[in-house]
């Protein structure tokens, strides 16, 4: 084998949505972000390898990332370990990153918060967690030698798929968290000709790949996915409340209060204040209201369940978790076959409204019922829904029926929906790149059938 040629790949993962990789501790929230010894978040190499394995066949995954398997020879079973030929590092960040806190609450069909105790007395209806704000860039290094020449084309094909399909790390990836853009740079050293250069090379140095042009990859079709892209416009106001949060770097966090859930890109040297802008020309410098993927999933799942009247089908499509004691993992959880992105609201007009509650009998203001709330009006945003192709057609038709309700103003998302908040209209829609025009159920069904 010729191991005189060493190839190094710099993998840059730039967050396009907040990321939650938990550390198993709950010192700050119910689920704290994983931090390194420098108190900065990072993406473990095990997570990177785990996500990449799913992009190729099991046989190719074993070749690239190694495996442990049992083989039978001469009637005897043996455990065989295959070492990964790819040396993969953790993905670390070089710049200042921001960690914020998100609140979640489970609502019933009337949008009333459920009791904080579920069956068995465990807390579950109200919880919070930390996320790394989008805009942060994480860098990992992969190393291969020419002794594994048959692995290099498989690995580069895997990187091409990762770039085309997109990657998501951490928890709640089917609900809009952990999405990244991948940029790859490659450097190769022939030790027969450039031994000194190789010895001086530090792949983890900030300028190690400076001047190297990013690798270009061909396009890949989403052969196992349906991708529904919606350009949305608000029909009124939006109120998705955010209670308290921390914005800062590691332990040095600033406490902030914001009436609306907002999201901001990380920017070196500035703390995010949770303000609005009406012009999104510089979204990385200001916070923007956001509809989280969990809100979309909750609203769409509820209407989906009403239409199909089949809880088992809803569970198979949207996933579920059963916390009953005594059930194994296969029985207690089903992974969601549908993913929702987050919707960042641009061009929104923020308004602070003061409201009162009036006693219906006396006509007087109720005691303590004066409240001030902040909402955003007439903004625009995008929603991307990704569905596995193996989902049955009945479920796909029900999904586009729900989207028809959303377009026609019969489905609202967020709070205060009883007073007209949370309504959207679909301005543009595509299914796997094919335009749906006009936006109605029949056209959606026609395009969907052409894509399935």
C-alpha positions as CSV (number, residue, x, y, z in Angstrom):
1,X,0.0,0.0,0.0
2,X,1.1,3.5,-0.8
3,X,0.7,5.8,2.2
4,X,3.0,8.5,0.9
5,X,0.1,10.7,-0.1
6,X,-2.0,12.3,2.6
7,X,-5.3,14.1,2.0
8,X,-6.8,16.6,4.4
9,X,-10.4,17.8,4.2
10,X,-11.6,20.9,6.1
11,X,-15.3,20.5,6.8
12,X,-17.0,23.8,7.6
13,X,-20.5,23.5,9.1
14,X,-22.3,26.8,9.2
15,X,-25.5,26.8,11.3
16,X,-28.5,28.0,9.4
17,X,-30.8,27.2,12.3
18,X,-30.3,27.0,16.1
19,X,-28.6,23.8,17.2
20,X,-29.1,21.7,20.3
21,X,-26.5,19.1,21.2
22,X,-27.2,18.3,24.8
23,X,-24.5,17.5,27.4
24,X,-26.9,15.6,29.8
25,X,-26.8,18.3,32.4
26,X,-29.5,20.6,33.5
27,X,-27.7,23.3,35.4
28,X,-29.0,26.3,33.4
29,X,-32.0,24.7,31.7
30,X,-33.7,21.3,31.4
31,X,-31.2,20.5,28.6
32,X,-27.9,22.4,28.5
33,X,-25.7,22.7,25.4
34,X,-22.5,20.6,25.2
35,X,-19.4,22.7,25.8
36,X,-15.7,22.0,25.5
37,X,-13.0,22.8,27.9
38,X,-12.9,26.3,26.5
39,X,-16.6,26.7,27.4
40,X,-17.5,26.9,23.7
41,X,-20.0,24.6,22.0
42,X,-18.7,21.9,19.6
43,X,-20.0,19.1,17.4
44,X,-18.5,15.7,18.4
45,X,-16.9,13.6,15.7
46,X,-19.2,10.8,16.6
47,X,-22.2,13.0,15.7
48,X,-20.6,13.9,12.4
49,X,-19.9,10.3,11.5
50,X,-23.4,9.2,12.6
51,X,-25.1,11.7,10.4
52,X,-22.8,10.9,7.4
53,X,-23.3,7.1,7.7
54,X,-27.0,7.6,6.9
55,X,-26.2,9.2,3.5
56,X,-24.6,6.0,2.0
57,X,-25.4,2.3,1.9
58,X,-24.7,0.2,5.0
59,X,-21.8,-1.5,3.1
60,X,-20.2,1.8,2.1
61,X,-20.8,3.2,5.6
62,X,-18.9,0.2,7.1
63,X,-16.0,0.7,4.6
64,X,-15.7,4.4,5.4
65,X,-16.4,4.5,9.2
66,X,-15.6,1.0,10.3
67,X,-17.8,-1.5,12.0
68,X,-18.1,-4.3,14.5
69,X,-19.8,-7.4,13.1
70,X,-20.1,-11.1,13.9
71,X,-18.9,-13.6,11.2
72,X,-19.4,-17.4,11.3
73,X,-16.5,-19.6,10.1
74,X,-16.2,-23.3,10.4
75,X,-19.4,-23.3,12.6
76,X,-17.9,-20.8,15.0
77,X,-18.9,-17.2,15.4
78,X,-16.3,-14.5,15.7
79,X,-16.5,-10.8,16.4
80,X,-14.7,-8.8,13.7
81,X,-13.7,-5.2,14.2
82,X,-13.0,-3.1,11.1
83,X,-11.2,0.2,11.9
84,X,-12.3,3.4,10.1
85,X,-9.7,4.6,7.6
86,X,-11.0,8.1,8.1
87,X,-9.5,10.1,10.9
88,X,-12.2,12.6,11.9
89,X,-11.9,15.4,14.5
90,X,-14.6,17.2,16.5
91,X,-16.0,20.3,14.8
92,X,-15.0,23.3,16.9
93,X,-15.8,27.0,16.5
94,X,-13.1,29.7,16.3
95,X,-15.3,32.8,16.8
96,X,-17.6,34.0,19.4
97,X,-20.8,32.0,19.6
98,X,-24.1,32.8,21.3
99,X,-26.2,30.5,23.4
100,X,-29.8,31.3,24.0
101,X,-32.6,29.6,25.9
102,X,-36.0,28.4,24.5
103,X,-39.2,27.6,26.3
104,X,-41.5,24.8,25.2
105,X,-45.0,24.1,26.4
106,X,-47.4,21.3,25.5
107,X,-50.9,22.6,24.6
108,X,-54.2,20.7,24.4
109,X,-56.7,21.0,21.5
110,X,-58.0,24.3,22.9
111,X,-54.4,25.8,23.1
112,X,-54.5,25.7,26.8
113,X,-51.2,24.6,28.5
114,X,-51.4,21.0,29.7
115,X,-50.8,20.1,33.3
116,X,-47.0,19.9,33.9
117,X,-47.3,16.3,35.1
118,X,-47.8,13.5,32.7
119,X,-48.6,9.9,33.5
120,X,-46.2,8.6,36.1
121,X,-45.7,12.0,37.7
122,X,-42.8,13.1,35.5
123,X,-42.6,16.7,34.3
124,X,-43.1,17.0,30.6
125,X,-45.6,19.7,29.5
126,X,-43.3,22.7,30.3
127,X,-39.6,22.6,29.7
128,X,-36.7,24.7,28.3
129,X,-33.4,24.1,26.6
130,X,-30.3,25.9,25.3
131,X,-29.5,26.3,21.6
132,X,-26.5,27.7,19.7
133,X,-27.7,30.6,17.6
134,X,-27.4,30.3,13.8
135,X,-24.5,31.9,12.0
136,X,-21.9,30.1,14.0
137,X,-19.3,28.1,12.0
138,X,-17.8,24.8,13.2
139,X,-14.6,23.3,11.6
140,X,-13.6,19.6,11.5
141,X,-10.7,17.9,9.8
142,X,-10.9,14.5,8.0
143,X,-7.6,12.8,7.1
144,X,-7.1,10.0,4.6
145,X,-4.0,8.4,3.0
146,X,-3.5,6.9,-0.4
147,X,-3.2,3.5,1.3
148,X,-7.0,3.7,1.3
149,X,-7.4,4.9,-2.3
150,X,-10.6,2.9,-2.8
151,X,-12.2,4.8,0.1
152,X,-11.4,8.3,-1.2
153,X,-14.0,8.4,-4.1
154,X,-16.6,6.9,-1.7
155,X,-15.8,9.6,0.9
156,X,-15.9,12.4,-1.6
157,X,-19.2,11.1,-3.0
158,X,-20.5,11.1,0.6
159,X,-19.4,14.8,1.0
160,X,-21.2,15.6,-2.2
161,X,-24.4,14.1,-0.9
162,X,-24.0,15.9,2.4
163,X,-23.6,19.2,0.6
164,X,-26.7,18.5,-1.6
165,X,-29.1,17.0,0.9
166,X,-28.0,19.2,3.8
167,X,-27.1,17.9,7.3
168,X,-28.6,18.4,10.7
169,X,-27.0,17.8,14.1
170,X,-28.3,17.3,17.5
171,X,-31.9,17.1,18.8
172,X,-35.2,18.2,17.2
173,X,-33.7,18.0,13.7
174,X,-37.1,17.2,12.2
175,X,-38.5,20.3,13.9
176,X,-36.0,22.8,12.3
177,X,-33.0,22.6,14.6
178,X,-29.4,21.8,13.8
179,X,-29.4,22.6,10.0
180,X,-26.0,23.4,8.5
181,X,-24.4,24.4,5.2
182,X,-21.3,22.3,4.4
183,X,-18.2,23.8,2.7
184,X,-15.3,21.5,2.0
185,X,-11.7,22.4,1.2
186,X,-9.0,19.8,0.4
187,X,-5.2,19.8,0.6
188,X,-3.0,16.9,-0.5
189,X,0.6,16.2,0.2
190,X,2.9,13.9,-1.7
191,X,5.5,12.9,1.0
192,X,7.9,11.9,-1.8
193,X,8.0,15.5,-3.0
194,X,6.8,17.7,-0.1
195,X,7.8,16.0,3.1
196,X,8.9,19.3,4.8
197,X,5.7,21.0,3.8
198,X,3.7,18.2,5.3
199,X,5.7,18.3,8.6
200,X,5.1,22.0,8.9
201,X,1.4,21.7,8.1
202,X,-1.1,22.1,11.0
203,X,-4.6,21.3,9.7
204,X,-6.2,22.9,12.8
205,X,-4.5,26.2,12.3
206,X,-6.8,29.1,11.3
207,X,-4.9,29.8,8.1
208,X,-4.1,26.3,7.1
209,X,-6.6,26.2,4.2
210,X,-6.4,29.9,3.4
211,X,-6.6,30.5,-0.4
212,X,-7.8,26.9,-1.1
213,X,-10.9,27.0,-3.3
214,X,-13.9,25.1,-1.9
215,X,-14.6,21.8,-3.6
216,X,-17.5,21.8,-6.1
217,X,-19.9,18.9,-6.2
218,X,-22.5,17.8,-8.7
219,X,-26.2,17.9,-8.0
220,X,-28.1,15.0,-6.4
221,X,-31.8,14.4,-6.7
222,X,-33.8,13.9,-3.5
223,X,-34.8,10.5,-4.7
224,X,-36.1,9.4,-1.2
225,X,-37.7,12.7,-0.2
226,X,-40.5,15.0,-1.1
227,X,-39.5,18.6,-0.5
228,X,-42.3,21.1,-0.2
229,X,-41.3,24.8,-0.2
230,X,-43.7,27.5,0.7
231,X,-43.3,31.3,0.5
232,X,-45.7,32.6,3.1
233,X,-47.2,36.0,3.8
234,X,-48.9,37.0,7.1
235,X,-52.6,37.8,7.0
236,X,-52.4,39.9,10.1
237,X,-50.5,39.5,13.3
238,X,-48.3,36.7,14.9
239,X,-47.8,36.0,18.5
240,X,-45.5,33.3,19.6
241,X,-44.4,34.2,23.1
242,X,-40.9,33.8,24.5
243,X,-40.7,34.1,28.2
244,X,-37.1,34.6,29.6
245,X,-33.8,33.8,28.0
246,X,-30.1,34.1,28.2
247,X,-28.0,35.4,25.4
248,X,-24.2,35.2,25.7
249,X,-21.1,33.2,25.3
250,X,-20.8,30.2,27.6
251,X,-21.2,31.1,31.3
252,X,-21.0,34.9,30.5
253,X,-24.7,35.3,29.5
254,X,-26.8,38.4,29.5
255,X,-30.4,38.0,30.8
256,X,-33.0,39.3,28.4
257,X,-36.8,39.4,28.2
258,X,-38.7,39.3,24.9
259,X,-42.4,39.1,24.3
260,X,-41.9,37.3,21.0
261,X,-39.7,34.4,20.2
262,X,-36.9,35.9,18.2
263,X,-33.8,34.4,16.5
264,X,-30.6,36.2,15.7
265,X,-27.5,35.2,13.7
266,X,-24.3,35.1,15.8
267,X,-22.0,38.1,15.2
268,X,-18.6,38.7,16.6
269,X,-18.4,41.2,19.4
270,X,-22.1,42.1,19.8
271,X,-24.7,40.8,22.2
272,X,-28.2,40.3,20.7
273,X,-30.8,42.6,22.3
274,X,-33.9,41.0,20.9
275,X,-35.0,44.0,18.8
276,X,-37.0,44.1,15.6
277,X,-36.2,45.4,12.1
278,X,-38.6,46.1,9.3
279,X,-35.9,45.8,6.6
280,X,-34.1,42.5,6.5
281,X,-31.2,43.8,4.5
282,X,-28.9,43.1,7.4
283,X,-30.6,40.2,9.3
284,X,-27.3,39.1,10.8
285,X,-27.2,42.3,12.8
286,X,-30.7,42.2,14.4
287,X,-33.1,39.7,15.8
288,X,-36.1,38.6,13.8
289,X,-39.3,36.9,15.0
290,X,-39.5,33.2,14.2
291,X,-42.1,30.5,14.0
292,X,-40.3,27.4,15.3
293,X,-40.7,24.0,13.6
294,X,-42.3,22.6,16.7
295,X,-45.2,25.2,16.3
296,X,-45.7,24.2,12.7
297,X,-45.6,20.5,13.5
298,X,-48.1,20.9,16.3
299,X,-50.6,22.9,14.3
300,X,-50.3,20.8,11.2
301,X,-50.4,17.5,13.1
302,X,-53.6,18.5,14.9
303,X,-55.4,19.4,11.7
304,X,-54.0,16.3,10.0
305,X,-55.4,14.1,12.8
306,X,-58.8,15.7,12.4
307,X,-58.9,15.1,8.7
308,X,-57.7,11.4,8.7
309,X,-59.4,10.5,12.0
310,X,-56.6,7.9,12.5
311,X,-54.2,8.4,15.4
312,X,-52.0,5.4,14.3
313,X,-51.5,7.1,10.9
314,X,-50.7,10.4,12.5
315,X,-48.2,8.7,14.8
316,X,-46.5,6.9,11.9
317,X,-46.1,10.1,10.0
318,X,-45.3,12.7,12.7
319,X,-43.8,10.3,15.2
320,X,-44.6,9.8,18.9
321,X,-43.1,9.1,22.2
322,X,-44.8,7.0,24.8
323,X,-43.4,7.5,28.3
324,X,-45.2,4.5,29.8
325,X,-43.0,2.4,32.1
326,X,-41.9,-1.0,30.9
327,X,-41.9,-0.4,27.2
328,X,-38.8,-0.9,25.1
329,X,-37.5,1.8,22.7
330,X,-39.1,0.2,19.6
331,X,-42.5,0.2,21.3
332,X,-42.3,3.6,23.0
333,X,-41.1,5.8,20.1
334,X,-41.4,6.3,16.4
335,X,-39.2,8.7,14.5
336,X,-41.0,11.4,12.5
337,X,-41.1,10.9,8.8
338,X,-41.8,14.6,8.2
339,X,-39.6,17.5,8.9
340,X,-40.4,21.2,9.3
341,X,-38.0,24.1,9.0
342,X,-38.2,27.2,11.1
343,X,-39.8,30.3,9.5
344,X,-38.0,33.5,10.1
345,X,-40.3,36.5,9.6
346,X,-38.9,39.3,7.4
347,X,-40.4,42.7,6.7
348,X,-42.6,42.4,9.8
349,X,-44.1,45.5,11.5
350,X,-43.8,45.2,15.3
351,X,-46.7,46.5,17.3
352,X,-47.1,46.8,21.1
353,X,-50.8,46.5,22.1
354,X,-52.3,47.1,25.5
355,X,-55.4,45.0,26.1
356,X,-57.9,44.5,28.9
357,X,-60.3,41.8,29.9
358,X,-63.9,42.8,30.6
359,X,-66.3,41.1,32.9
360,X,-69.2,40.0,30.7
361,X,-71.8,40.6,33.3
362,X,-70.8,44.0,34.8
363,X,-68.9,45.4,31.9
364,X,-66.1,46.4,34.2
365,X,-62.4,45.6,33.8
366,X,-61.4,42.4,35.6
367,X,-58.9,42.9,38.4
368,X,-55.3,42.4,37.2
369,X,-56.5,41.9,33.6
370,X,-54.5,44.8,32.0
371,X,-51.8,43.4,29.8
372,X,-49.4,44.6,27.2
373,X,-48.3,42.3,24.4
374,X,-46.1,42.5,21.4
375,X,-47.0,41.1,18.0
376,X,-45.5,41.3,14.5
377,X,-47.8,42.1,11.5
378,X,-47.7,41.5,7.7
379,X,-44.3,39.8,7.5
380,X,-43.1,37.3,5.1
381,X,-41.2,34.0,5.5
382,X,-40.4,30.6,4.1
383,X,-41.4,27.1,5.3
384,X,-39.7,23.9,4.0
385,X,-41.5,20.6,4.7
386,X,-39.6,17.4,3.9
387,X,-41.5,14.1,3.8
388,X,-40.1,10.5,3.3
389,X,-41.3,9.0,0.0
390,X,-42.4,5.8,1.8
391,X,-45.3,7.7,3.5
392,X,-48.6,6.3,2.2
393,X,-50.5,8.4,-0.3
394,X,-53.5,8.9,2.0
395,X,-51.2,10.8,4.4
396,X,-49.7,12.9,1.6
397,X,-53.1,13.9,0.4
398,X,-54.1,14.8,3.9
399,X,-51.0,16.9,4.3
400,X,-51.8,19.0,1.2
401,X,-55.3,19.3,2.4
402,X,-53.9,20.9,5.6
403,X,-51.8,23.2,3.5
404,X,-54.9,24.2,1.6
405,X,-56.5,25.1,4.9
406,X,-53.5,27.1,5.8
407,X,-53.6,29.0,2.5
408,X,-57.4,29.7,2.9
409,X,-57.1,31.0,6.5
410,X,-58.6,28.0,8.2
411,X,-55.5,27.0,10.1
412,X,-53.6,29.4,12.4
413,X,-50.3,28.9,14.3
414,X,-49.1,30.5,17.5
415,X,-51.0,32.2,20.3
416,X,-54.1,34.5,20.3
417,X,-55.5,32.6,17.3
418,X,-59.0,33.3,18.6
419,X,-58.6,37.0,17.8
420,X,-57.1,36.5,14.3
421,X,-53.4,36.0,15.0
422,X,-51.3,33.4,13.2
423,X,-52.9,33.4,9.8
424,X,-50.8,33.0,6.6
425,X,-51.3,32.9,2.9
426,X,-49.2,30.8,0.5
427,X,-47.8,33.2,-2.2
428,X,-45.6,30.6,-3.9
429,X,-45.3,26.8,-3.6
430,X,-43.1,24.2,-5.1
431,X,-42.9,20.4,-4.7
432,X,-39.5,19.0,-5.6
433,X,-38.8,22.2,-7.6
434,X,-42.1,22.0,-9.6
435,X,-44.3,25.1,-9.2
436,X,-47.8,24.8,-7.8
437,X,-49.9,27.4,-9.5
438,X,-52.6,28.4,-8.8
439,X,-52.3,27.3,-5.1
440,X,-55.3,25.0,-4.4
441,X,-55.8,21.4,-3.5
442,X,-56.3,20.1,-7.1
443,X,-53.1,21.7,-8.4
444,X,-51.2,20.5,-5.3
445,X,-52.5,16.9,-5.9
446,X,-51.6,17.0,-9.6
447,X,-48.0,18.1,-8.9
448,X,-47.7,15.7,-6.0
449,X,-48.8,12.8,-8.1
450,X,-46.2,13.7,-10.7
451,X,-43.4,13.7,-8.1
452,X,-44.3,10.5,-6.3
